[in-house]
C-alpha cells in the first residue's frame, strides 16, 4: 500500500511540475505585445504594463520604461516620467548596475527640484536612493534616505509609496537582525495596505512578517502567513512573489517535518524560476534543498543540490547568495568530517557576515529612527494646539465611554478570568516545549565549540611540524582566527531562546544586582540552566579554572557569604 501511494505521489509531482510553466504563461495578460501594439497605449498604461512585466522579463520592462521616459520628457509629463524612472531604478538596482541607478535617480532629483510641491516625486527620489543603498549594503545611508522619505507622509493616509518605504525600513532592520523593529515596520505596512486596499502590499507584508516568524522559529504561524500571501499573489499573477512564497513554504514544510510537501514546493519554485529566468531565487532554492537533505542525513542528495547551487552562483555571479552558499558548504564538510574545508568556507562566510552586520550600523539606524520620532512628536504638538477647541467634546465622549465600560466591566471580568486560566495552562505547555528547545540548543553550541577548539589545536600542532615558513604562518593564522572565534552569532541566538523561556530573569537580576558586568550576567544565564563548568567552557571558550575563579567572584558580587549557600540555587530563586 505504501508503494502504491509513493508511486501516485511521484506521478502527481511530475504532472504538477510540468504544468507550472503552462500555468505561468497562460495567465500573463497583455505582456507579449508587439512593439506596434503596446506603443499605441497611453503612457500611464505602458507604465502599468512595465510594472507587471518587471519580474517576468527585465528586457521588455526596460524597453517600455525607457520609451515612457523619453516620451514623458518630451511632453513635460513629470508624473509619468518619474514613475518610469522609478521602474528603471528598480531594474538596474536588481541587476547590480548601480551606476545606471544613480544616473536615473539624479534625474528624479532634478524633477524634485522643479516640482517642489509634488510630494510624490520627492518621496520617489528618497525611495530610490534608499533601495539603491539597501541593495549595495550601505545600510546606514539607506536608513537616512528612507526615514527622510517617511517624514513626507506625516499627514497622509495609506499612501502606496509610504507602504513601500515602511517595508524597506523593515527589511533594513531585518538584515541587521533587529527583529522586533523589523516586525514593527512590517505590521505598519500591513495595516496601511489594508486601509488602502492594496492587495499586493498586503501579500508582501504577510510574507515579510512570516519571514520574521520563521527566523524566531514560530513555524506554524509562519506557514499560515506564507500561505495567505501565496493566495493573494496567485490571484493577481504576481509571479515575482509567487516563486518566493513557494521557496519559503518549502523551507517551512521541512521545519515541520513534511518533506513531501517541501519537495513539491521547491520543485514548483525551481520550475517557475526556469520559466522566468530568475537565477537568484533558483540558487537559493538549491541551497535550501541541500540544507534540508543534510538535516535528513541524505549526503548524496545534499551534494547533488549543493553542486547545482555552487555552479549557478558562480555562473551568474549571484553575490547575494554567496553567504548562504558558504554556510551550506561549511555544514556539508563538517558532516563529512572534512574540517579543513569546513574551516575555509566558514572563514569566507564570517567575512561576508561581518561586512553585512555590525552593531554600529544598528545603533546608527536607531538614532535615525529616534530623530524621525522626535520630528514626528513636534508635528503632533503643533496639531494638538490646533485641536484645543475640541477638548470639551472629547472629555464628554470619554465620560460617556467610561460609563458604558463600567456597565460591561463585571461581565468582561468574569470572561477574562476564565480566559486567563486557559492561557495559563497553554503557557505552561509552551514553556515545556521551549525548555526542550533551549536544552537542545545549548548542547549543540557546546558540542560545536568543542569541535572547533579541537580543530584549532590540530591546526596549531600541524603548524609546528611545517618547514615552510609561509605555510606555517598561514596555518597558525587559521588556528588563531578559529581560537578567537567568540560565537557572537550563537550567543545571540542562544540569548533569544533563553529570553523566550525566562523573559523576566535578566530584568530581575539587574534590579537586585545592578553592578553586574555583561560577562557576569552571561555566567548567571548559564547557571540558571544548571550548566556544568565543562559545558560553559565549551560554549564560551574559557578555561575551567578561569570559570571557577569567575564563579567565586560572582558569589562575592551577589553577597553570598554563607559557604553552605549554593550559587546555582540562589540564582534559580530569582
C-alpha positions in Angstrom: 0.0 0.0 0.0 2.9 2.4 0.8 4.5 1.6 -2.5 1.3 2.5 -4.4 0.9 5.7 -2.5 4.5 6.7 -3.2 4.1 6.0 -7.0 1.0 8.0 -7.0 2.8 10.9 -5.3 5.6 10.8 -7.8 3.2 10.9 -10.8 1.3 13.8 -9.2 4.5 15.7 -8.5 5.8 15.3 -12.1 2.5 16.3 -13.6 2.3 19.4 -11.3 5.8 20.5 -12.2 5.2 20.0 -15.9 2.0 22.2 -15.7 3.7 25.1 -13.9 5.2 26.8 -17.0 1.9 26.5 -18.7 0.1 27.9 -15.7 2.5 30.8 -15.6 2.4 31.9 -19.2 -1.2 31.1 -19.8 -2.2 33.7 -17.2 0.1 36.5 -18.2 -2.2 39.0 -19.8 -1.0 41.5 -22.4 2.7 41.0 -21.8 3.9 39.8 -25.1 2.7 42.7 -27.1 4.4 43.6 -30.4 6.1 47.0 -30.4 3.4 48.4 -32.6 0.7 47.3 -30.2 1.9 48.5 -26.7 3.1 51.8 -28.1 -0.5 52.6 -29.0 -1.3 52.7 -25.3 -1.1 55.9 -23.3 1.9 56.5 -21.0 0.0 55.6 -17.9 -1.0 52.2 -19.2 2.5 51.4 -20.6 3.9 52.2 -17.1 1.5 49.8 -15.5 2.4 47.2 -18.1 6.1 47.7 -17.4 5.5 47.2 -13.6 3.6 44.0 -14.3 6.4 42.8 -16.6 9.3 43.9 -14.3 10.0 40.5 -12.7 8.9 38.4 -15.7 11.0 39.9 -18.4 13.6 42.6 -17.4 14.5 43.5 -21.0 10.8 44.1 -22.0 10.2 46.2 -18.9 13.4 48.1 -19.6 12.3 48.8 -23.1 8.8 50.0 -22.0 10.1 52.2 -19.2 12.8 53.8 -21.4 10.2 54.6 -24.0 7.9 56.3 -21.4 10.8 58.3 -20.0 11.6 59.7 -23.4 8.0 60.4 -24.4 7.1 61.9 -21.0 10.1 64.2 -21.0 9.2 65.4 -24.5 5.7 66.2 -23.4 6.6 67.6 -19.9 4.7 64.9 -18.2 6.7 64.8 -15.0 4.4 62.4 -13.1 4.7 59.6 -15.7 8.4 60.3 -16.3 9.0 59.9 -12.6 7.1 56.6 -12.5 9.1 55.3 -15.4 12.4 56.5 -13.9 11.5 54.6 -10.7 11.0 51.4 -12.7 14.4 51.9 -14.4 16.0 52.4 -10.9 14.5 49.2 -9.7 15.6 47.3 -12.8 19.2 48.4 -12.6 19.4 48.0 -8.8 18.2 44.4 -9.1 20.7 43.8 -11.9 23.5 45.3 -9.7 24.2 48.1 -12.2 24.4 50.9 -9.5 25.9 53.5 -11.9 22.8 53.4 -14.0 20.6 53.5 -10.9 22.4 56.7 -9.8 22.0 58.2 -13.3 18.2 57.8 -13.3 17.9 58.8 -9.6 19.7 62.0 -10.3 17.1 62.8 -13.0 14.4 62.2 -10.3 16.2 64.6 -8.1 16.2 67.2 -10.9 12.4 66.7 -11.2 12.0 67.0 -7.4 13.7 70.4 -7.5 11.5 71.6 -10.4 8.2 70.4 -8.7 8.9 71.2 -5.1 5.2 71.0 -4.3 5.0 67.4 -5.6 5.3 65.1 -2.5 5.2 62.1 -4.7 8.3 63.0 -6.7 10.4 63.8 -3.7 9.2 60.6 -1.9 10.1 58.6 -5.0 13.5 60.1 -5.1 14.2 59.1 -1.5 12.7 55.7 -2.0 15.1 55.0 -5.0 18.1 56.2 -3.1 17.0 54.0 -0.1 16.6 51.0 -2.3 19.9 51.6 -4.0 21.9 51.7 -0.8 20.0 48.8 0.7 20.9 46.6 -2.2 24.5 47.8 -2.1 24.6 47.0 1.6 25.2 50.6 2.8 22.5 50.2 5.5 23.2 53.4 7.4 22.9 55.6 4.3 19.8 53.7 3.2 18.2 54.3 6.5 19.0 58.0 6.2 17.1 58.3 3.0 14.2 56.0 3.9 13.5 57.9 7.2 13.6 61.2 5.2 11.1 59.7 2.8 8.9 58.6 5.7 8.7 62.2 7.1 7.0 63.2 3.8 4.0 61.1 4.6 3.4 62.5 8.1 -0.2 63.6 7.4 -1.1 61.2 4.6 -3.4 58.3 4.8 -2.3 54.9 3.5 -0.1 56.1 0.6 1.3 53.3 -1.5 4.8 54.9 -1.6 4.5 55.2 2.2 3.7 51.5 2.4 6.8 50.6 0.3 9.0 52.9 2.4 7.8 51.2 5.6 8.5 47.8 4.0 12.0 48.8 3.0 12.8 50.0 6.5 11.5 46.7 7.9 13.9 44.9 5.5 16.7 47.2 6.6 16.2 46.2 10.3 15.7 42.6 9.4 19.1 42.4 7.6 20.6 43.9 10.8 18.9 41.2 12.9 16.8 43.7 14.8 13.7 41.6 14.5 11.4 43.5 16.9 12.0 46.7 14.9 11.6 44.8 11.7 8.2 43.4 12.8 7.1 46.8 13.9 7.5 48.3 10.4 6.1 45.3 8.7 3.0 45.5 10.8 2.6 49.2 10.0 3.0 48.3 6.3 0.3 45.6 6.6 -2.1 47.9 8.4 -1.8 50.7 5.8 -2.0 48.2 2.9 -5.3 47.0 4.3 -6.6 50.6 4.7 -5.6 51.4 1.1 -7.0 48.0 -0.2 -3.5 47.5 -1.7 -3.6 43.7 -2.1 -0.1 43.3 -3.4 1.2 45.3 -0.4 -0.8 43.1 1.9 0.8 40.0 0.3 4.3 41.5 0.6 3.7 42.4 4.3 2.4 38.9 5.1 5.4 37.3 3.5 7.8 39.6 5.4 6.0 39.0 8.8 6.2 35.3 8.1 10.0 35.6 7.4 10.5 37.1 10.9 8.4 34.4 12.5 10.4 31.8 10.7 13.6 33.3 12.0 12.1 33.2 15.5 11.2 29.5 15.0 7.4 30.2 15.0 6.9 27.8 12.1 3.2 27.2 12.3 2.4 30.9 12.3 5.0 31.5 9.5 3.3 28.8 7.4 -0.1 30.4 7.9 1.2 33.9 6.7 3.1 32.4 3.8 0.0 30.6 2.5 -2.1 33.8 2.9 0.5 35.7 0.8 0.6 33.0 -1.8 -3.2 33.0 -2.2 -3.2 36.8 -2.9 -0.2 36.7 -5.2 -1.8 33.9 -7.3 -4.9 36.0 -7.5 -3.0 38.8 -9.1 -0.5 36.8 -11.1 2.3 38.3 -9.0 5.0 35.9 -10.2 7.9 37.6 -8.6 6.4 36.8 -5.2 4.8 33.5 -6.1 8.2 31.9 -6.5 9.4 33.5 -3.3 6.3 32.1 -1.5 7.0 28.6 -2.8 10.6 28.9 -1.7 9.6 29.9 1.8 6.8 27.4 2.1 9.3 24.7 1.2 11.6 25.8 4.0 8.7 25.8 6.5 7.4 22.4 5.4 10.9 21.0 6.1 10.9 22.6 9.6 7.6 21.0 10.2 8.8 17.6 9.0 6.6 17.4 5.9 9.3 16.6 3.4 6.9 15.5 0.7 5.3 19.0 0.7 8.7 20.5 0.9 9.9 18.8 -2.3 6.7 19.8 -4.1 7.1 23.5 -3.1 10.8 23.5 -4.0 10.1 21.9 -7.4 7.4 24.4 -8.2 9.8 27.2 -7.3 12.6 25.8 -9.5 10.2 25.3 -12.4 8.9 28.9 -12.2 12.4 30.3 -11.8 13.4 28.5 -15.1 10.4 30.0 -16.8 11.0 33.5 -15.5 14.9 33.2 -15.7 15.2 34.1 -12.0 18.5 32.6 -11.2 18.9 34.2 -7.8 15.8 32.6 -6.3 16.7 29.3 -8.1 20.1 29.3 -6.5 18.6 29.9 -3.1 16.2 27.1 -3.6 19.0 24.7 -4.4 20.8 25.8 -1.3 17.7 25.2 0.9 17.2 21.9 -0.8 20.8 20.8 0.0 20.4 22.0 3.6 17.3 20.0 4.1 19.0 16.8 2.8 21.9 17.4 5.2 19.4 17.7 8.1 17.7 14.4 6.9 21.1 12.7 6.7 21.0 12.1 2.9 24.5 13.3 2.0 24.3 12.1 -1.6 21.3 14.3 -2.4 22.7 17.1 -0.4 25.9 17.1 -2.5 23.8 16.9 -5.7 21.9 20.1 -4.9 25.0 21.8 -3.4 26.9 21.4 -6.6 23.9 22.8 -8.6 23.8 25.8 -6.3 27.6 26.4 -6.5 27.6 26.2 -10.3 24.6 28.6 -10.6 26.0 31.1 -8.2 29.4 31.1 -9.9 28.0 31.2 -13.4 25.5 34.0 -12.8 27.7 35.8 -10.2 24.9 35.9 -7.7 26.5 37.9 -4.9 23.5 37.9 -2.5 23.6 34.0 -2.4 27.3 33.6 -1.5 26.8 33.8 2.2 24.1 31.1 2.2 26.3 29.0 -0.1 29.4 29.3 2.1 27.3 28.4 5.2 25.9 25.4 3.3 29.4 24.3 2.3 30.6 24.6 5.9 27.8 22.4 7.2 28.3 19.8 4.4 32.1 19.4 5.1 31.5 19.3 8.9 29.1 16.5 8.4 31.6 14.7 6.2 34.4 15.4 8.8 36.5 17.4 6.4 37.4 20.0 8.9 40.0 21.8 6.8 37.5 22.6 4.0 34.8 23.4 6.6 37.1 25.9 8.2 37.9 27.6 4.9 34.3 28.1 3.9 33.3 29.1 7.5 36.0 31.8 7.3 34.6 33.0 4.0 31.1 33.1 5.4 32.3 35.0 8.5 34.0 37.7 6.3 30.7 38.3 4.4 28.6 38.1 7.6 30.8 40.7 9.4 30.7 43.0 6.4 26.8 42.9 6.3 26.2 43.2 10.1 27.6 45.4 12.7 26.3 46.8 16.0 27.4 50.2 14.9 25.0 50.0 11.9 22.2 49.1 14.2 22.9 51.9 16.6 23.0 54.4 13.7 19.6 53.1 12.5 18.1 53.5 16.0 19.4 57.1 16.1 17.8 57.9 12.7 14.5 56.4 14.0 14.8 58.5 17.1 15.3 61.6 15.0 12.3 60.7 12.9 10.2 60.1 16.0 11.3 63.4 17.5 10.3 65.3 14.4 7.0 63.4 14.4 6.4 64.4 18.0 7.0 68.0 17.2 4.4 67.8 14.4 2.0 66.2 16.8 2.4 69.1 19.3 1.6 71.6 16.5 -1.5 69.6 15.5 -2.7 69.4 19.1 -2.5 73.1 19.5 -5.0 73.4 16.6 -7.4 70.9 18.1 -7.8 72.6 21.5 -11.3 73.7 20.7 -12.3 70.0 20.6 -11.1 69.2 24.1 -14.5 69.6 25.8 -16.2 67.3 23.3 -13.5 64.7 23.8 -13.9 64.8 27.5 -17.7 64.4 27.3 -17.1 61.4 24.9 -14.6 59.9 27.4 -17.0 60.2 30.3 -19.8 58.5 28.3 -17.4 55.8 27.3 -16.4 55.2 30.9 -20.0 54.8 32.0 -20.6 52.3 29.2 -17.4 50.4 30.1 -18.4 50.3 33.7 -21.7 48.7 32.8 -19.8 45.9 31.0 -16.9 45.6 33.4 -18.4 42.8 35.6 -19.3 40.6 32.7 -15.9 41.1 31.0 -14.1 40.4 34.2 -15.7 37.0 34.5 -14.8 36.2 30.9 -11.3 37.4 31.4 -10.8 35.2 34.5 -11.9 32.1 32.6 -9.6 33.0 29.7 -6.7 33.7 32.0 -6.9 30.2 33.4 -7.0 28.7 29.9 -4.0 30.8 28.8 -2.1 29.9 31.9 -2.4 26.2 31.0 -1.4 26.9 27.4 1.6 28.9 28.6 2.8 26.0 30.8 2.7 23.7 27.8 4.6 26.2 25.7 7.2 26.6 28.4 7.9 22.9 28.4 8.5 22.9 24.7 10.7 26.0 24.8 12.7 24.4 27.7 13.4 21.4 25.5 14.5 23.6 22.6 16.7 25.6 24.9 18.4 22.4 26.2 18.9 21.1 22.7 20.4 24.4 21.5 22.7 24.6 24.5 24.1 21.1 23.8 24.5 21.9 20.1 26.6 25.0 20.8 28.7 23.2 23.4 29.5 20.3 21.1 30.1 22.6 18.1 32.5 24.8 20.0 34.3 21.8 21.4 34.8 20.6 17.8 36.1 24.0 16.7 38.6 24.1 19.6 39.8 20.6 18.7 40.3 21.7 15.1 42.2 24.8 16.2 44.6 22.7 18.3 45.1 20.3 15.4 46.0 23.2 13.1 48.4 24.5 15.8 50.1 21.1 16.1 50.3 20.9 12.3 51.9 24.3 12.1 54.6 23.2 14.5 55.6 20.4 12.1 55.8 22.5 9.0 59.1 23.5 7.5 57.9 26.2 5.1 57.6 29.5 7.0 54.9 30.8 4.7 52.7 27.7 5.1 53.3 27.6 8.8 52.2 31.3 9.2 49.0 30.6 7.2 48.1 27.6 9.3 48.9 29.5 12.5 46.7 32.4 11.3 43.8 30.0 10.7 44.4 28.4 14.1 44.5 31.8 15.9 41.4 33.0 14.0 39.5 29.9 15.0 40.7 30.3 18.6 39.5 34.0 18.6 36.0 32.9 17.4 33.8 34.1 20.2 30.5 32.7 18.9 28.6 36.0 19.0 26.1 34.7 16.5 25.5 31.6 18.6 25.2 33.6 21.8 22.6 36.0 20.2 20.5 33.0 19.1 21.0 31.3 22.4 20.0 34.5 24.2 16.9 34.8 22.1 15.9 31.2 23.1 16.7 31.9 26.7 14.7 35.2 26.8 11.7 33.5 25.3 11.7 30.9 28.2 12.7 33.2 31.0 11.6 36.7 29.9 11.9 38.3 33.3 15.2 36.8 34.5 17.6 39.4 33.2 15.5 42.4 34.4 15.0 40.9 37.9 18.7 40.1 38.5 19.8 43.6 37.2 17.3 45.2 39.6 18.7 43.3 42.5 22.4 43.4 41.5 22.8 46.5 39.1 26.6 46.4 39.3 27.0 43.0 37.4 29.1 43.1 34.3 28.0 41.7 30.9 30.3 38.7 31.4 28.8 38.1 34.9 25.3 38.4 33.6 26.1 35.8 30.9 27.5 33.5 33.6 24.3 33.9 35.6 22.4 32.9 32.5 24.3 29.6 32.2 24.0 28.9 35.9 20.2 29.5 35.6 20.2 26.4 33.3 22.3 24.5 35.9 25.0 24.0 33.3 28.3 22.4 34.3 31.6 24.2 34.1 32.6 21.9 31.3 29.6 22.8 29.1 30.1 26.5 29.9 33.7 26.2 28.9 32.8 24.6 25.6 30.4 27.4 24.8 32.5 30.4 25.9 36.0 29.1 25.2 37.1 29.9 28.8 39.3 27.5 30.8 37.6 25.6 33.6 40.0 27.1 36.1 39.1 30.6 34.9 35.4 29.8 35.3 35.9 28.6 38.9 37.6 32.0 39.6 34.7 33.8 37.9 32.1 31.8 40.0 34.0 32.8 43.2 34.0 36.5 42.2 30.3 36.2 41.3 29.5 34.9 44.8 31.1 38.0 46.3 29.2 40.3 43.9 25.9 38.6 44.8 26.7 39.0 48.5 26.7 35.2 49.2 28.9 34.9 52.3 27.5 31.7 53.7 29.5 28.8 52.4 26.5 26.5 52.7 24.5 28.5 50.2 24.7 27.0 46.7 25.3 29.6 43.9 23.0 27.8 41.4 20.3 27.5 44.0 20.5 31.2 44.7 20.3 32.2 41.0 17.4 29.9 40.4 15.5 31.6 43.2 15.5 34.9 41.4 
